[in-house]
Amino acid sequence: MKENTIKSMLIALSLAAAPVALAQVPAFEELDADGSGLITRTEASNLPCLHANFDAINKADPNGIGPDEFSQALNDFCSNL
């Protein structure tokens, strides 16, 4: 009986330590909440790696990050997700 208790505890600990879900990067369209075709600084706050590097990423259009900049930013700043 003690062996079953130990096994149950080990299983419970393993499940608790396992990540609930793998982090997923939202699609450009998901971040572009207003559908403007650009991700604004406010919209970028939904992806911390994008928000923290917004000024370095946002070069082409002063109003926000476009799809090409977004793709490049994922490689340059969000690769650990």
C-alpha positions in Angstrom: 0.0 0.0 0.0 2.9 2.4 0.8 4.3 1.7 -2.7 1.0 2.8 -4.3 1.0 6.0 -2.3 4.5 6.8 -3.4 3.7 6.1 -7.0 0.6 8.3 -6.8 2.6 11.1 -5.2 5.3 10.9 -8.0 2.6 11.0 -10.7 0.9 14.0 -9.1 4.2 15.8 -8.8 5.1 15.0 -12.4 1.8 16.4 -13.6 2.1 19.5 -11.5 5.6 20.2 -12.8 4.6 19.6 -16.5 3.8 22.7 -18.5 0.1 23.2 -19.0 0.5 24.2 -22.6 3.4 25.2 -24.8 3.6 28.9 -25.3 2.3 29.9 -28.7 3.0 33.1 -30.5 -0.2 34.8 -31.6 -0.6 35.4 -35.3 -0.2 38.9 -36.7 -3.9 39.1 -37.3 -4.6 38.2 -33.7 -2.3 41.0 -32.4 -3.7 43.5 -34.9 -6.9 43.8 -32.9 -8.3 46.8 -34.9 -7.6 45.2 -38.3 -5.5 48.2 -39.4 -2.8 46.1 -40.9 -0.3 47.3 -38.3 0.4 46.3 -34.7 0.4 49.4 -32.5 2.4 49.8 -29.4 -0.7 49.1 -27.4 -1.5 45.9 -29.4 2.2 44.8 -29.1 1.7 44.7 -25.3 0.0 41.4 -25.8 3.4 39.9 -26.7 6.1 41.0 -24.3 9.1 40.4 -26.6 7.4 42.5 -29.3 6.4 45.3 -26.8 9.9 45.5 -25.2 11.6 45.9 -28.6 8.9 48.0 -30.3 11.1 50.9 -31.2 13.8 48.7 -32.6 11.3 46.7 -34.7 9.1 49.6 -35.9 11.1 51.1 -38.8 8.9 51.2 -41.9 5.7 52.9 -40.7 5.5 55.2 -37.7 2.0 54.0 -36.9 3.0 50.4 -36.1 4.7 47.2 -37.0 3.7 45.6 -40.3 3.6 42.0 -41.2 7.2 41.8 -42.6 8.6 43.6 -39.5 6.5 41.2 -37.3 8.0 38.1 -39.0 11.5 39.4 -38.6 10.9 40.4 -35.0 9.8 36.9 -34.2 13.2 35.6 -35.4 15.2 38.5 -33.8 13.4 39.0 -30.5 11.0 36.3 -29.8 12.9 33.1 -30.7 12.8 31.8 -27.2 9.0 31.2 -27.3 
